[in-house]
Amino acid sequence: MGTSKAVITGVANTACGKLEGSTCLGLHAQVARGAVADAGLDLGDVDGLLCAYSFTEPHPMLASVVAEYLGIQPAYSACVSAGGATGGLQVMTAKALVESGMCRHVLCLTGDNRLSGMAPGAAVAALAQFGHGQFEVPYGITIPAAYAMVARRYMHDTGLTASDLAHIAVTTRNHARRHPDAQMRKPLSHDDVMGSRVIADPLRLFDCALISDGAAGILVSAAPTGHGAEVRIVGAGQKNTHEHLISAPRDMQSFGCKFSARDAFAEAGMTTADIDVAEIYDSFTITLAIELESIGFFPKGAVGEAVSDGALDLGGSLPCNTHGGLLSFGHSGAAGGAFHVVEAVRQLRGEADERQVPDAARAFVHGDGGVLSAHVSLILERQS
Amino acid sequence: MTDPANVLPLPTPNAESQAFWDACTDGRLTFARCTACDAVQFPPQKSCTACGGETGEASEASGQGTVFTFTINHRAPGPAFAERAPYVIALIDLAEGPRLMMNVINCAPEDVTIGMPVRICFEPRGDMALPQAEPA
């Protein structure tokens, strides 16, 4: 692998959950300082800044607002907005910025305090506005309801069951229980999931992501800074097929993940068989099931049995969402998908403590935004 | 003052969709076709998503369709819909090709199935009418 590939030199995350007294900008600052310190640098070394969006700080120029709050004046700054794909897309964009020579150190920040900073139910209502204003919102759509429609059709076509999805929720919770920053660390049984209240049939409470306060910071650099194992971004791909569910691929199967992953693997010169650990967007259990099959980690129709046999556990064939994912670690807006990147870097550096996948050298990371609309895949590799 | 969350949302027509919604108010579901490639265009817009051509005058749809997928939604996005919950939201494939989101009404939620034939009816809302699906 050529040495010109971008390096992830620093990562940071806050704890997830209800962080009383937190603010959107304060959370950004915490991970900004954390990520540059992790790289052995300080904020003055940052010459590129990528931010996203926030419900509690809804300014259309959030990158400028964050830079002002941090007291920095980077040579380049911009907002990246692709829902759950934002974290991955920031990293993909930062990769291009440093590989082109435009920047040396691009700081990617995401965060929101949408649990403590919004009235109960307000986040659900705000997320419903992602639906088409004329042709979806008037019908009472919510994000869970949109994914539930995808789930029902996918289950109809592939034989995937609600019980299979419950195994995903349980596996993910078991991972979260090993992460000190995870929002949900109580044991969760298959019966707990199957007995939880219906949100949008066939999806139940524990099939759905959390709502959290939290933030993530990722520093992407042109060259290693000498702190920690060297983790390079060896592949990246993006594919957006639609935004609204009414315009999704007609077969409800040809989602963009298939193509973003194909391009990322091609750039890396790898296949799914080369991956030691995967951190894949899990806004709902169905999201992960579809992405695992579409990307090719499991044949179509096989993910249910694989998960119930422990394939995604630490000792399984594809340890997946080892931090606990959006289902149990936390989901604070754009930071939700960025946590997957942070965890992949920790795994490749051997810094994942009791959730460490032994000798993990190659990680696959995936994020999706909208209703399986915008997809970004990354392949990260530890250099020996 | 009325909290907007307590009122069922109305579509806000724009210059490209006004004719569609006006027809709905008259109890007619209409789709425009592309003047270049003849593809049916939905959502209504001036340019064809298939070829980029200009869309022409809309004609009335048959109103026949089938349920592609659906959910019985229990967690409403706000108080207005909470009064209706649980309610069915479905993707309906119309005979002319477009896929629309609608509620399936005038039947028990548990009677809705994938592949079920439906026909279009209209739900009055404010000064407008929303296309909805009911068992055929």
Interface residues (C-beta under 8 A of the other chain):
Chain A: G121 V124 A125 A128 H132 G133 Q134 F135 E136 V137 P138 Y139 G140 I141 T142 P144 A145 A148 M149 V150 R152 R153 H156 R197 V198 I199 A200 D201 P202 L203 L245 I246 S247 R250 M252
Chain B: A5 L8 P9 L10 P11 T12 P13 S17 W21 F42 P43 T49 F68 T69 F70 T71 I72 N73 H74 R75 A76 P77 G78 F81 R84 P86 Y87 I89 A90 L91 R99 L100 M101 M102 N103 I114 R125 L130
